[in-house]
Amino acid sequence: MYVRASFPSLYEALEKADAMQANRRAYPRENTADLAELIIDLTGRKIVCLVHNISEGGAMVESSASVLPKRLILNYNIKNIRKACRVKWIKDNMAGLEFVVVDD
């Protein structure tokens, strides 16, 4: 059976779906468009990246690197952030970084 839904009801359904997706995230994200650096090895080699969003738990960055190490450091001078990270996912030139808590 085919039921035709009204535009307002479809729009409300999409809003609810977006809210449910946002609620799955552990931390709220702040959208940005700032340059930062990825420190990729112990020699201090750096790759410039664009930070698309950031939260307490991680960040989404874009870089020209075709390969990233599993662990790196995000050096985000504009926000005075320097965090050890684990690469959680990579798709094309985008990467999701999870901040790693380092015990002293």
N, C-alpha and C positions, 0 to 999 in steps of 0.2 A: 504494500500500500504506500502511495506517495503522498506526503503531507507537505503543503507549501507553507513555509514559514515567512513571517513578515520581516522586513528589514530591521526594525527596532529589536525584535527578539533575537535575530542573528547577531546583531551588533552587541547586545547584552551578553550573549553566549561567548563571543570573542573576548569581551572585557573580563568575564569570569575566568576564561582559560588563561588569559595573560596574568591575572592576579594569582591564580594557582601556580603558574610557572614561577612568578616572582617569589612566592612564599616558599618554594622549594630551596631557595638559596639561603645559605647560612648567614650571610651578611649582606646588607644593602650595598649596591654598587654606585660609585660616583663616575659619571661619564667624564672623560677628559680627552684632550688631543694634544698631549705634551710629549716632547722628546725626552728620552732617558737613555741609559746605557745598560746593556747586558754584559756582565763580566763573565767570560765563559771558561776561563782556566786559571791556574795558579800563577801564570806569568802576568796576569792582568790584561790579557787580550780583551778588547771590547768590541761590541757591535751596537751601533745606534739603533734604537727602536722607537716606535710611536706607541704610547700607552693609550689604549682606547677606553678602558675603565679599570677601576681599582676599588678594592674593599679591604676590610681587615684581614681577610683570608687569602687574597690573591689578586691577580691582575690579568687582563687580556692585552697582549702586545702584538704589534706587527713589526716584522723586520725583513730585511732582504736576505737573511741567511737561509740557505736551503736545508741545513741540518743544525740542530741545537743539541748541546749535551743534556743529559737527564737532570743535572743539577747545575745551577748558575746563581749569580747574584744580580738582583735588580738594583741599579743605582739611579734613583729618581731625584735628582738634585732640586728640582722646582718645588717638590713637596717635602724635601729633607728626609727622604726614605731610602734606606739601604737594607735590603732583605735577602736572605738566603731563600732560594726557590727550588721547587721541583716542577719540572715540565709535566703537566697533566695531560695535555692534548696538543696536537699540531694539525692544522688544516691549511694547506697552501702556505701562505706567508704569515698566518696568524697562529698565536700560541696562547694557551691558558696556563698561567703560572700559579702554583699554590705556595704560599709562604710557609717556610719551615721554621718551627720554633727551635731555637738553639739554646740548649741548657748551658749555663755557665759552670 
